[in-house]
Amino acid sequence: MKDKFLDASKYIDFNHPAVAEAAARIAQGAQSETDLVRSIFTFVRDKIRHSWDCRRSGKPTCKASEVLLEGTGWCYAKSHLLAALLRANHIPAGLCYQRLILDEAAATYCLHGLNAVYLEEHGWLRLDARGNKPGVDARFDPPGEFLAFSLSHPGEFELPEIWPEPLYEIRRTLEDCESDEAVFLNLPDVTPLPHLIASNGSRSR
Protein backbone atom coordinates (compact mmCIF):
# COMPACT_ATOMS: atom_id res chain seq x y z
CA MET A 1 0.00 0.00 0.00
CA LYS A 2 2.87 2.37 0.75
CA ASP A 3 4.52 1.63 -2.63
CA LYS A 4 2.59 4.40 -4.40
CA PHE A 5 4.07 6.85 -1.90
CA LEU A 6 7.59 5.89 -2.99
CA ASP A 7 7.17 6.36 -6.75
CA ALA A 8 8.71 9.05 -8.92
CA SER A 9 6.34 10.93 -11.22
CA LYS A 10 6.03 14.03 -13.39
CA TYR A 11 5.61 16.28 -10.34
CA ILE A 12 7.43 14.25 -7.67
CA ASP A 13 10.44 13.87 -9.97
CA PHE A 14 13.16 12.67 -7.60
CA ASN A 15 14.80 10.95 -10.56
CA HIS A 16 15.87 14.40 -11.80
CA PRO A 17 19.66 14.69 -11.29
CA ALA A 18 19.43 17.86 -9.19
CA VAL A 19 16.82 16.38 -6.87
CA ALA A 20 18.70 13.09 -6.55
CA GLU A 21 21.93 14.95 -5.70
CA ALA A 22 20.20 17.15 -3.12
CA ALA A 23 18.50 14.14 -1.53
CA ALA A 24 21.83 12.33 -1.13
CA ARG A 25 23.62 15.44 0.15
CA ILE A 26 20.99 16.28 2.76
CA ALA A 27 20.96 12.68 3.97
CA GLN A 28 24.66 12.67 4.81
CA GLY A 29 25.28 12.37 8.51
CA ALA A 30 21.73 11.41 9.47
CA GLN A 31 21.86 9.00 12.39
CA SER A 32 18.27 7.77 12.23
CA GLU A 33 15.13 7.89 10.14
CA THR A 34 13.84 10.74 12.31
CA ASP A 35 17.09 12.70 11.85
CA LEU A 36 16.87 12.22 8.10
CA VAL A 37 13.27 13.41 7.88
CA ARG A 38 14.05 16.40 10.08
CA SER A 39 17.02 17.39 7.88
CA ILE A 40 14.95 17.17 4.70
CA PHE A 41 12.01 19.01 6.26
CA THR A 42 14.23 21.81 7.59
CA PHE A 43 15.90 22.22 4.20
CA VAL A 44 12.61 22.67 2.37
CA ARG A 45 11.08 24.85 5.07
CA ASP A 46 14.05 27.19 5.49
CA LYS A 47 16.06 27.09 2.25
CA ILE A 48 13.20 27.17 -0.27
CA ARG A 49 11.39 30.49 -0.14
CA HIS A 50 7.61 30.71 -0.23
CA SER A 51 6.80 32.45 -3.50
CA TRP A 52 4.31 34.91 -2.05
CA ASP A 53 6.50 35.77 0.94
CA CYS A 54 9.36 36.80 -1.33
CA ARG A 55 7.17 38.21 -4.14
CA ARG A 56 9.24 36.51 -6.83
CA SER A 57 8.86 37.19 -10.53
CA GLY A 58 8.53 34.57 -13.24
CA LYS A 59 6.27 31.60 -13.87
CA PRO A 60 5.26 29.62 -10.77
CA THR A 61 7.10 26.40 -10.02
CA CYS A 62 5.26 23.08 -9.80
CA LYS A 63 7.56 20.08 -10.30
CA ALA A 64 9.89 19.22 -7.44
CA SER A 65 12.92 19.85 -9.66
CA GLU A 66 11.63 23.31 -10.62
CA VAL A 67 11.15 24.22 -6.98
CA LEU A 68 14.67 23.10 -6.11
CA LEU A 69 16.36 24.82 -9.05
CA GLU A 70 14.43 28.08 -8.62
CA GLY A 71 14.68 27.99 -4.82
CA THR A 72 11.06 29.01 -4.39
CA GLY A 73 7.52 27.73 -4.56
CA TRP A 74 4.01 28.04 -3.22
CA CYS A 75 3.08 25.74 -0.32
CA TYR A 76 1.81 23.20 -2.86
CA ALA A 77 5.03 23.22 -4.85
CA LYS A 78 7.17 23.04 -1.72
CA SER A 79 5.20 19.96 -0.70
CA HIS A 80 6.09 18.37 -4.06
CA LEU A 81 9.78 18.91 -3.34
CA LEU A 82 9.53 17.62 0.22
CA ALA A 83 7.81 14.46 -1.02
CA ALA A 84 10.45 13.99 -3.72
CA LEU A 85 13.40 14.32 -1.32
CA LEU A 86 11.82 11.92 1.15
CA ARG A 87 10.94 9.34 -1.51
CA ALA A 88 14.45 9.58 -2.94
CA ASN A 89 15.62 8.39 0.47
CA HIS A 90 13.09 5.51 0.46
CA ILE A 91 10.76 7.17 2.96
CA PRO A 92 7.05 7.02 2.03
CA ALA A 93 5.63 10.51 1.62
CA GLY A 94 2.33 11.88 0.40
CA LEU A 95 0.46 15.14 -0.08
CA CYS A 96 -2.22 16.59 2.21
CA TYR A 97 -4.45 19.65 2.06
CA GLN A 98 -6.34 21.97 4.35
CA ARG A 99 -9.12 24.33 3.33
CA LEU A 100 -8.45 27.69 5.01
CA ILE A 101 -10.09 31.09 5.12
CA LEU A 102 -8.51 33.55 2.70
CA ASP A 103 -10.69 36.63 3.16
CA GLU A 104 -13.24 36.56 5.95
CA ALA A 105 -15.06 39.66 4.70
CA ALA A 106 -15.47 38.18 1.24
CA ALA A 107 -16.08 34.66 2.62
CA THR A 108 -13.42 33.21 0.31
CA TYR A 109 -11.34 30.12 0.99
CA CYS A 110 -8.38 28.33 -0.56
CA LEU A 111 -6.45 25.12 -0.24
CA HIS A 112 -3.17 24.92 1.65
CA GLY A 113 -0.67 22.19 0.76
CA LEU A 114 1.38 20.13 3.19
CA ASN A 115 2.73 16.58 3.51
CA ALA A 116 2.42 13.30 5.34
CA VAL A 117 5.40 11.05 5.99
CA TYR A 118 5.39 7.43 7.13
CA LEU A 119 7.79 6.64 9.97
CA GLU A 120 8.29 3.08 11.14
CA GLU A 121 8.12 4.21 14.78
CA HIS A 122 5.08 6.50 14.52
CA GLY A 123 3.11 5.67 11.37
CA TRP A 124 1.76 8.54 9.26
CA LEU A 125 2.49 12.06 10.50
CA ARG A 126 1.74 15.36 8.82
CA LEU A 127 4.41 18.03 8.41
CA ASP A 128 4.22 21.49 6.89
CA ALA A 129 7.26 23.01 5.16
CA ARG A 130 5.43 26.15 4.00
CA GLY A 131 8.06 28.37 5.63
CA ASN A 132 7.86 30.14 8.96
CA LYS A 133 7.06 33.82 9.42
CA PRO A 134 5.50 35.90 12.22
CA GLY A 135 2.57 33.87 13.48
CA VAL A 136 3.72 30.65 11.78
CA ASP A 137 5.96 28.17 13.65
CA ALA A 138 5.83 24.82 11.87
CA ARG A 139 8.35 22.17 12.89
CA PHE A 140 9.02 18.44 12.84
CA ASP A 141 8.97 16.98 16.34
CA PRO A 142 7.38 13.51 16.37
CA PRO A 143 5.12 12.11 17.58
CA GLY A 144 3.41 15.50 17.61
CA GLU A 145 2.24 17.44 14.55
CA PHE A 146 3.21 21.13 14.51
CA LEU A 147 1.67 22.59 11.37
CA ALA A 148 1.70 26.11 9.98
CA PHE A 149 -2.03 26.63 10.47
CA SER A 150 -4.66 25.34 12.87
CA LEU A 151 -8.35 25.27 12.08
CA SER A 152 -10.12 28.17 13.78
CA HIS A 153 -12.83 29.46 11.45
CA PRO A 154 -16.17 28.02 10.29
CA GLY A 155 -15.81 26.49 6.85
CA GLU A 156 -12.21 25.42 7.33
CA PHE A 157 -11.38 21.72 7.37
CA GLU A 158 -8.71 19.16 6.67
CA LEU A 159 -9.11 16.94 3.64
CA PRO A 160 -8.72 13.50 5.26
CA GLU A 161 -6.93 11.71 2.43
CA ILE A 162 -3.21 11.35 1.79
CA TRP A 163 -2.55 11.67 -1.95
CA PRO A 164 0.42 10.20 -3.83
CA GLU A 165 0.05 12.91 -6.51
CA PRO A 166 -1.03 16.57 -6.48
CA LEU A 167 -4.74 17.31 -6.84
CA TYR A 168 -5.89 18.39 -10.28
CA GLU A 169 -6.90 21.82 -8.92
CA ILE A 170 -3.34 22.37 -7.70
CA ARG A 171 -1.67 21.28 -10.93
CA ARG A 172 -4.04 23.38 -13.03
CA THR A 173 -3.42 26.54 -10.99
CA LEU A 174 0.38 26.28 -10.93
CA GLU A 175 0.70 25.28 -14.58
CA ASP A 176 -1.89 27.63 -16.08
CA CYS A 177 -0.91 30.80 -14.22
CA GLU A 178 1.92 32.88 -15.66
CA SER A 179 2.87 34.70 -12.45
CA ASP A 180 2.60 34.39 -8.70
CA GLU A 181 0.20 37.33 -8.72
CA ALA A 182 -2.06 35.27 -10.97
CA VAL A 183 -1.78 32.31 -8.58
CA PHE A 184 -2.78 34.53 -5.67
CA LEU A 185 -5.85 35.73 -7.57
CA ASN A 186 -6.80 32.16 -8.48
CA LEU A 187 -5.86 30.12 -5.42
CA PRO A 188 -7.49 26.69 -5.68
CA ASP A 189 -10.44 25.70 -3.53
CA VAL A 190 -12.72 22.68 -3.23
CA THR A 191 -16.44 22.46 -2.56
CA PRO A 192 -16.91 21.57 1.10
CA LEU A 193 -18.72 18.40 2.09
CA PRO A 194 -20.94 18.73 5.18
CA HIS A 195 -19.13 16.02 7.17
CA LEU A 196 -15.76 17.72 6.57
CA ILE A 197 -16.71 21.24 7.62
CA ALA A 198 -15.12 22.00 10.97
CA SER A 199 -16.77 24.24 13.52
CA ASN A 200 -13.34 25.74 13.97
CA GLY A 201 -10.83 26.43 11.16
CA SER A 202 -7.13 28.56 10.18
CA ARG A 203 -5.47 31.76 8.97
CA SER A 204 -3.23 33.08 6.16
CA ARG A 205 -1.44 30.95 3.61
LOPALUM-159923 format. One record per residue: residue number from 0; x, z, y of N, C-alpha, C, O in turn; residue in one letter. Coordinates in steps of 0.2 Angstrom, whole numbers, plus 5000, padded with zeros to 4 digits. Each point is the difference from the previous one (the first is absolute). Example, Ala and Ser with C-alpha at 12.3 -4.5 7.8 and 13.67 -1.06 7.14 Angstrom:
BEGIN
PT   num   n.px   n.pz   n.py   ca.px   ca.pz   ca.py   c.px   c.pz   c.py   o.px   o.pz   o.py   residuo
PT     0   5066   5039   4972    4996    5000    5006   5004   5000   5006   5005   5003   4999         A
PT     1   4993   4993   5006    5004    5001    5006   4996   5003   5005   5003   5001   5006         S
END
This chain:
BEGIN
PT   num   n.px   n.pz   n.py   ca.px   ca.pz   ca.py   c.px   c.pz   c.py   o.px   o.pz   o.py   residuo
PT     0   5004   5000   4994    4996    5000    5006   5004   5000   5006   4998   4997   5005         M
PT     1   5008   5006   4995    5004    5001    5006   5004   4993   5001   5004   4999   5005         K
PT     2   4996   4997   4990    5005    4994    5000   4998   4996   5006   5005   4997   5003         D
PT     3   4989   5002   4999    4998    4996    5006   5003   5003   5007   5000   4996   5005         K
PT     4   5001   5010   4994    5003    5003    5006   5008   5000   5000   5003   5003   5004         F
PT     5   5000   4993   4992    5007    4999    4999   5002   4993   5002   5006   4998   5000         L
PT     6   4989   4997   5000    5001    4993    5001   5002   4998   5007   4998   5003   5005         D
PT     7   5006   4992   4995    5002    4996    5006   4994   4995   5001   4997   4998   4996         A
PT     8   5002   5001   5011    4995    4995    5002   5001   4997   5006   5006   5001   5003         S
PT     9   4990   4995   5000    5001    4996    5006   5001   5005   5006   5005   4999   5004         K
PT    10   4992   5006   4996    5000    5005    5005   5005   5006   4999   5003   5003   5004         Y
PT    11   4997   4999   4989    5004    5006    4998   5006   4996   4997   5001   5001   4994         I
PT    12   5003   4996   5010    5005    4995    4997   5007   5004   5000   5005   4998   5003         D
PT    13   4995   5006   4992    5007    5004    4999   5005   4996   4997   5006   5002   4999         F
PT    14   4992   4992   4998    5005    4995    4998   5004   4996   5005   5004   4997   4999         N
PT    15   4994   5004   5007    5003    4997    5006   5007   5003   5000   5001   5007   5000         H
PT    16   5005   4990   5001    5006    5003    5000   5001   5005   5005   5003   5005   4999         P
PT    17   4994   4995   5007    5001    5005    5005   4997   5006   4998   5002   5006   5001         A
PT    18   4992   4994   4996    4996    5006    4998   5004   5003   4994   5000   5006   5000         V
PT    19   5002   4990   4995    5004    5002    4994   5006   5004   5003   5001   5005   4997         A
PT    20   5003   4992   5007    5006    5003    5003   4998   5007   5003   5003   5005   4999         E
PT    21   4992   4995   5005    4998    5006    5004   4998   5006   4995   5001   5006   5000         A
PT    22   4995   4992   4995    4998    5004    4995   5005   5004   4996   5000   5006   4999         A
PT    23   5005   4990   4999    5006    5002    4997   5004   5005   5004   5003   5005   4998         A
PT    24   4998   4993   5008    5004    5004    5005   4997   5006   5002   5003   5006   5000         R
PT    25   4990   4995   5001    4997    5006    5001   5000   5005   4994   5000   5006   5001         I
PT    26   5000   4991   4993    5000    5004    4994   5006   5003   4999   5001   5005   4996         A
PT    27   5005   4993   5007    5006    5003    4998   5000   5007   5002   4998   5002   5006         Q
PT    28   5005   5002   4990    5000    5008    5001   4994   5004   4998   5001   5006   5000         G
PT    29   4994   4991   4999    4994    5003    4998   5001   5004   4994   5002   4997   4995         A
PT    30   4996   5010   5005    5001    5004    4994   4994   5001   4995   5001   5002   4995         Q
PT    31   4994   4995   5008    4993    5001    4996   4995   4995   5002   5001   4997   5005         S
PT    32   4994   5002   4991    4995    4996    5002   4997   5002   5007   4999   4995   5004         E
PT    33   5000   5011   4997    4997    5003    5007   5005   4998   5005   4998   4998   5006         T
PT    34   5009   5003   4993    5004    4998    5005   5000   4993   5002   5001   4998   5006         D
PT    35   4999   4998   4989    4999    4993    5001   4994   4997   5004   5001   4997   5005         L
PT    36   4993   5006   4993    4994    4998    5004   5001   5003   5007   4998   4996   5005         V
PT    37   5005   5010   4996    5000    5002    5007   5005   4996   5004   4999   4999   5006         R
PT    38   5006   4999   4991    5005    4995    5004   4997   4994   5002   5001   4997   5006         S
PT    39   4995   5000   4989    4997    4994    5002   4994   5001   5005   5000   4996   5005         I
PT    40   4996   5009   4994    4995    5001    5005   5003   5001   5007   4997   4998   5005         F
PT    41   5008   5006   4995    5003    5002    5007   5003   4994   5003   4999   4999   5006         T
PT    42   5004   4996   4990    5003    4994    5003   4994   4996   5003   5001   4998   5006         F
PT    43   4993   5001   4991    4995    4996    5002   4997   5003   5006   4998   4997   5005         V
PT    44   5001   5010   4995    4996    5003    5005   5005   5000   5007   4997   4999   5005         R
PT    45   5009   5002   4994    5004    5001    5006   5004   4994   5002   5002   5000   5006         D
PT    46   5000   4996   4990    5004    4994    5001   4996   4994   5002   5003   4995   5003         K
PT    47   4991   5005   4994    4996    4994    5002   4995   5002   5005   4996   5004   4999         I
PT    48   5004   4992   5007    4996    5002    5005   4993   4998   4999   4999   4994   4998         R
PT    49   4996   5010   5005    4993    4998    5000   4999   4995   5005   5002   5001   5006         H
PT    50   4995   4993   4993    5000    4995    5004   4997   5001   5007   5002   4998   5005         S
PT    51   4992   5006   4994    4997    5002    5007   5003   5005   5004   5000   5000   5006         W
PT    52   5004   5005   4990    5003    5005    5004   5006   4997   5004   5001   5002   5006         D
PT    53   5002   4992   4991    5006    4997    5004   4998   4994   5004   5004   4997   5003         C
PT    54   4989   5001   4996    4998    4994    5004   5004   4994   4999   5003   4997   5005         R
PT    55   4999   5001   4989    5004    4995    4999   4997   4993   5001   4994   5000   5001         R
PT    56   5010   4995   5000    4997    4993    5001   5001   4996   4994   5004   5002   4995         S
PT    57   4993   4993   5004    5001    4996    4994   4994   5001   4995   4996   5004   5001         G
PT    58   5004   4992   4994    4994    5000    4995   5001   5006   4996   5005   5002   4998         K
PT    59   4989   5001   5000    5000    5006    4996   5003   4999   4993   5000   4995   4997         P
PT    60   5004   5010   5001    5003    5000    4993   4994   5002   4995   4995   5003   5001         T
PT    61   5006   4994   4993    4995    5002    4994   5004   5001   4994   4999   5006   4997         C
PT    62   5005   4990   5001    5004    5000    4993   5005   5006   5001   5002   5001   5006         K
PT    63   4999   5002   4989    5005    5006    5000   5007   4997   5003   5003   5004   5004         A
PT    64   4999   4990   4994    5007    4998    5002   4999   4998   5008   5005   5001   5003         S
PT    65   4990   4997   4999    4999    4999    5008   5001   5006   5003   5003   5001   5006         E
PT    66   4993   5005   4992    5001    5006    5003   5007   5003   5000   5002   5002   5005         V
PT    67   5001   4997   4990    5007    5002    5000   5005   4997   5004   5004   5002   5004         L
PT    68   4995   4991   4996    5005    4996    5004   4998   5000   5008   5005   5000   5004         L
PT    69   4989   5001   4997    4998    5001    5007   5001   5007   5003   5000   5001   5006         E
PT    70   5000   5004   4989    5000    5007    5002   4994   5003   5003   5001   5005   5003         G
PT    71   4993   4992   4996    4994    5002    5003   4994   4998   4996   5001   4995   4997         T
PT    72   4994   5008   5004    4994    4998    4997   4994   5005   5001   5001   5006   5002         G
PT    73   4993   4992   4998    4994    5004    5000   5000   5005   4994   5004   4999   4995         W
PT    74   4992   5006   5005    4999    5004    4995   4999   4997   4993   5003   5002   4995         C
PT    75   4993   4993   5005    4999    4996    4994   5006   4996   4997   5002   5001   4995         Y
PT    76   5002   4996   5010    5006    4997    4998   5006   5005   4998   5003   4998   4995         A
PT    77   4997   5007   5008    5005    5005    4998   4998   5003   4993   5005   5002   4996         K
PT    78   4989   4998   5003    4998    5003    4993   5002   4994   4995   5002   5002   4994         S
PT    79   4998   4992   5007    5002    4995    4996   5008   5001   4998   5002   4999   4995         H
PT    80   5002   5002   5011    5007    5001    4999   5001   5007   4995   5004   5000   4996         L
PT    81   4993   5005   5006    5001    5006    4996   4998   4999   4993   5004   5002   4995         L
PT    82   4991   4994   5003    4998    4999    4993   5005   4996   4997   5002   5001   4994         A
PT    83   5001   4994   5010    5005    4995    4997   5007   5004   4998   5003   4999   4995         A
PT    84   4999   5006   5010    5006    5003    4999   4999   5005   4994   5005   5001   4996         L
PT    85   4989   5002   5003    4999    5005    4995   5000   4996   4993   5003   5002   4995         L
PT    86   4993   4992   5005    5000    4996    4994   5006   4998   4998   5002   4999   4994         R
PT    87   5003   4999   5011    5006    4997    4998   5004   5006   4996   5005   4998   4996         A
PT    88   4994   5008   5005    5003    5005    4997   4996   5003   4994   5001   5006   4998         N
PT    89   4994   4990   5000    4996    5001    4994   4996   5006   5000   4999   5004   4996         H
PT    90   4999   4997   5010    4995    5006    5002   4993   4997   5002   5000   4996   5004         I
PT    91   4995   5005   4992    4993    4997    5001   4998   5002   5007   5000   5006   5002         P
PT    92   4998   4989   5002    4997    5001    5007   4994   4995   5001   5000   4995   4998         A
PT    93   4995   5008   5006    4995    4996    5001   4998   5001   5008   5003   5003   5003         G
PT    94   4992   4994   4999    4997    5000    5007   4994   5003   5000   4995   5000   4996         L
PT    95   5004   5004   5010    4994    5004    5001   4998   4999   5007   5004   4997   5004         C
PT    96   4989   5004   4998    4998    4999    5006   4995   5006   5002   4997   5003   4996         Y
PT    97   5003   4998   5011    4995    5005    5003   4996   4996   5005   5003   4995   5003         Q
PT    98   4991   5006   4998    4996    4998    5006   5000   5005   5005   4997   5005   4999         R
PT    99   5006   4993   5007    5001    5005    5005   4996   4998   5007   5000   4994   5001         L
PT   100   4999   5010   5003    4997    4999    5006   5005   4996   5005   5005   5003   5000         I
PT   101   4993   4992   5003    5004    4996    5005   4999   5002   5007   5004   5002   5004         L
PT   102   4989   4998   4997    4998    5001    5007   4993   5003   4999   4995   4997   4999         D
PT   103   5005   5010   5003    4994    5004    4999   4994   4997   5004   4994   5000   4998         E
PT   104   5008   4999   5009    4995    4998    5004   4996   4993   4998   4994   4999   5001         A
PT   105   5010   4997   4996    4998    4993    4998   4997   5000   4993   4998   4995   4997         A
PT   106   5003   5011   4999    4999    5001    4993   5003   4995   4996   4997   4997   4996         A
PT   107   5009   5001   5005    5004    4996    4996   5005   5003   4996   5003   5005   5001         T
PT   108   4998   4992   4993    5004    5003    4995   5005   4995   4997   4999   4994   5002         Y
PT   109   5006   5008   4995    5005    4995    4997   5003   5003   4993   5000   5007   5000         C
PT   110   5003   4989   4996    5004    5003    4995   5007   5002   5002   5003   4997   5004         L
PT   111   4999   5008   4992    5007    5002    5001   5003   5000   4993   4997   5002   4995         H
PT   112   5009   4995   5004    5004    4999    4994   5005   5005   4998   5004   5002   5005         G
PT   113   4996   5000   4989    5005    5005    4998   5001   4998   4992   4998   4995   4998         L
PT   114   5006   5010   4999    5002    4999    4993   4998   5005   4995   4998   5006   5002         N
PT   115   5002   4993   4992    5000    5005    4995   5006   4998   4995   5002   4995   4999         A
PT   116   5001   5011   4999    5006    4999    4995   4999   5004   4994   4997   5006   5001         V
PT   117   5005   4992   4993    4999    5004    4994   5006   5003   4998   5006   4997   4999         Y
PT   118   4994   5010   5001    5006    5004    4998   4999   5003   4993   4994   5003   4999         L
PT   119   5010   4997   4997    4999    5003    4993   4998   5007   5001   4997   5002   4996         E
PT   120   5006   5002   5009    4999    5007    5000   4993   5001   5003   4997   5006   4999         E
PT   121   5000   4990   5006    4994    5002    5003   4995   4995   5000   4994   5001   5002         H
PT   122   5007   4993   4995    4995    4995    4999   4999   4996   5007   5005   4999   5003         G
PT   123   4989   4998   4999    5000    4996    5006   4999   5005   5006   4997   5004   5000         W
PT   124   5008   4994   5005    4999    5003    5006   5000   4995   5006   5004   4995   4999         L
PT   125   4993   5007   5006    5000    4995    5006   5005   5002   5005   5002   5006   5000         R
PT   126   5001   4989   5003    5005    5001    5005   4999   4995   5005   4998   4994   4999         L
PT   127   5004   5008   5008    4998    4995    5005   5006   4999   5005   5002   5005   5003         D
PT   128   5001   4989   4996    5006    4999    5004   4999   4996   5007   5004   4997   5002         A
PT   129   4990   5004   5001    4998    4997    5006   5005   5001   5005   5002   4995   5004         R
PT   130   5001   5011   4997    5005    5001    5005   4998   5006   5004   4994   4999   5003         G
PT   131   5010   5006   4998    4997    5006    5004   5001   4999   5007   5004   4996   5003         N
PT   132   4992   5007   5001    4999    5000    5007   4997   5006   5002   4997   5004   4996         K
PT   133   5002   4998   5011    4997    5006    5001   4993   5000   4997   4996   4996   5001         P
PT   134   5002   5010   4996    4994    5000    4996   5000   4998   4993   4995   5001   4997         G
PT   135   5010   4996   5001    5001    4997    4993   5006   5003   4997   5005   4999   5003         V
PT   136   4994   5004   4991    5006    5003    4997   4999   4999   4992   4998   5005   4997         D
PT   137   5003   4989   5001    4999    4998    4993   5007   5002   4997   5005   4998   5002         A
PT   138   4995   5004   4992    5006    5001    4996   4998   5000   4992   4995   5000   4998         R
PT   139   5011   5000   4998    4999    5000    4993   5003   5007   4998   5006   5001   5000         F
PT   140   4989   5003   4997    5002    5007    4998   4995   5002   4994   4996   5004   5001         D
PT   141   5005   4993   4993    4996    5001    4995   5000   5007   4997   5005   5004   5001         P
PT   142   4990   4999   4997    4994    4996    4998   4994   4999   5005   4995   4997   4999         P
PT   143   5007   5005   5007    4995    4999    5006   5000   4993   5002   5005   4996   4999         G
PT   144   4990   5002   5005    4999    4994    5003   5000   5001   5008   4995   5004   5002         E
PT   145   5010   4993   5001    5000    5002    5008   5000   4993   5003   5005   4997   5001         F
PT   146   4989   5001   5001    4998    4993    5002   5000   5000   5008   5000   5005   5003         L
PT   147   5000   4989   4999    5001    4999    5008   4993   5002   5003   5000   5003   5005         A
PT   148   4994   4996   4991    4994    5001    5003   4995   5004   4995   5000   4998   4994         F
PT   149   4997   5007   5009    4995    5003    4996   4993   4998   5002   4999   4998   5006         S
PT   150   4996   5003   4990    4993    4997    5001   4997   5006   5004   4999   5006   4998         L
PT   151   4998   4992   5008    4997    5005    5005   4995   4997   5004   4997   5004   5004         S
PT   152   5000   4990   4994    4995    4997    5004   4995   4997   4996   5002   4997   4995         H
PT   153   4991   5004   5006    4995    4996    4996   5002   4993   5000   5001   4997   5004         P
PT   154   4998   5000   4990    5001    4993    4998   5007   4999   4998   5001   4994   4998         G
PT   155   5003   5011   5002    5007    4999    4997   5000   5002   4993   4996   5004   4998         E
PT   156   5008   4992   4998    5000    5002    4993   5006   4997   4997   5003   4995   5002         F
PT   157   4999   5007   4992    5005    4997    4996   4998   4996   4995   4995   5002   4996         E
PT   158   5007   4992   5003    4998    4995    4995   5004   5003   4993   5006   5001   5000         L
PT   159   4990   5000   4995    5002    5004    4995   5005   4997   4995   5004   5003   4996         P
PT   160   4996   4990   5004    5004    4996    4996   5008   5000   5002   5001   5001   5005         E
PT   161   5003   4998   4990    5007    4998    5001   5001   4993   4998   4998   4998   4994         I
PT   162   5004   4997   5011    5000    4993    4998   5007   4998   4999   5005   5003   5003         W
PT   163   4996   4993   4992    5007    4997    4999   5002   4995   5005   5006   4998   5001         P
PT   164   4989   4999   5003    5001    4994    5005   4996   5002   5006   4995   5004   5000         E
PT   165   5008   4993   5006    4996    5002    5006   4993   4997   5000   4998   4995   4996         P
PT   166   4997   5008   5007    4993    4998    5001   5000   4993   5003   5005   4999   5004         L
PT   167   4990   4997   4995    5000    4994    5003   4999   5000   5008   5003   4996   5003         Y
PT   168   4993   5009   4999    5000    5001    5007   5006   5002   5004   5001   4998   5005         E
PT   169   5004   5005   4991    5006    5002    5003   5004   4993   5000   5003   4999   5005         I
PT   170   4998   4998   4990    5004    4993    4999   4997   4995   5006   5004   4997   5003         R
PT   171   4990   5003   4997    4997    4995    5005   5002   5002   5007   5002   4995   5004         R
PT   172   4997   5011   4998    5002    5002    5007   5007   4999   5001   5002   4997   5005         T
PT   173   5003   5005   4991    5007    4999    5001   5002   4993   5000   5005   4998   5004         L
PT   174   4992   4998   4992    5002    4993    4999   4997   4996   5006   5003   4995   5002         E
PT   175   4991   5006   5000    4997    4996    5004   5001   5001   5007   5000   4995   5005         D
PT   176   5002   5011   4997    5001    5002    5007   5007   4998   5002   5005   5000   4996         C
PT   177   4996   4997   5010    5007    4998    5002   5004   5005   5004   5005   4998   5002         E
PT   178   4992   5008   5000    5003    5005    5003   4998   5007   4999   4994   5000   4997         S
PT   179   5009   5005   5004    4998    5007    4999   4994   5001   5004   4996   5004   4998         D
PT   180   5004   4993   5008    4994    5001    5005   4994   4998   4996   4994   5003   5001         E
PT   181   5006   4991   4996    4995    4997    4996   4998   5005   4994   4994   5000   4999         A
PT   182   5011   5002   4998    4998    5005    4995   4996   5006   5002   4995   5002   4997         V
PT   183   5007   5001   5009    4997    5006    5003   4993   4998   5001   4995   5004   5000         F
PT   184   5004   4990   5003    4993    4998    5002   4995   4998   4994   4994   5000   5000         L
PT   185   5010   5000   4994    4996    4998    4994   5002   5004   4994   5000   4998   4994         N
PT   186   5001   5008   5007    5002    5005    4995   4994   5000   4994   4994   5000   5002         L
PT   187   5008   4999   4992    4996    5000    4994   4995   5006   4999   5003   5006   5002         P
PT   188   4991   4993   4996    4996    5005    4998   4996   4998   4994   5000   4995   4998         D
PT   189   4997   5010   4999    4995    4999    4994   4994   5003   5002   4999   5005   5003         V
PT   190   4995   4992   4994    4994    5003    5000   4999   5007   4996   5002   5000   4994         T
PT   191   4997   5005   5009    4999    5007    4997   4995   5000   4995   4994   4997   5001         P
PT   192   5007   5006   4993    4995    5001    4995   4998   5008   5001   5004   5004   5001         L
PT   193   4990   4997   4998    4997    5007    5002   5004   5005   4996   5001   5006   5003         P
PT   194   5001   4993   4991    5003    5006    4996   5008   5001   5002   5003   5005   4998         H
PT   195   4999   4990   5006    5007    5001    5003   5001   5003   5007   5005   5002   5002         L
PT   196   4989   4998   5001    5000    5002    5007   5002   5008   5000   4996   5003   4997         I
PT   197   5009   4999   5007    5001    5007    5000   4997   5003   5006   4999   4996   5005         A
PT   198   4999   5010   4995    4997    5004    5005   5005   5001   5005   4999   5002   5006         S
PT   199   5008   4998   4992    5005    5001    5005   5005   4994   4999   5001   4998   4994         N
PT   200   5002   5000   5010    5005    4994    5000   5006   5000   5004   5003   5006   5000         G
PT   201   5002   4989   5004    5007    5000    5003   5001   4997   5007   4995   4998   5003         S
PT   202   5011   5001   4999    5002    4998    5007   5003   4993   5000   4998   4995   4997         R
PT   203   5007   5004   5008    5003    4994    5001   5004   4997   4995   5002   5003   4995         S
PT   204   4999   4990   5005    5004    4997    4995   5007   5002   5000   5004   4997   4996         R
END
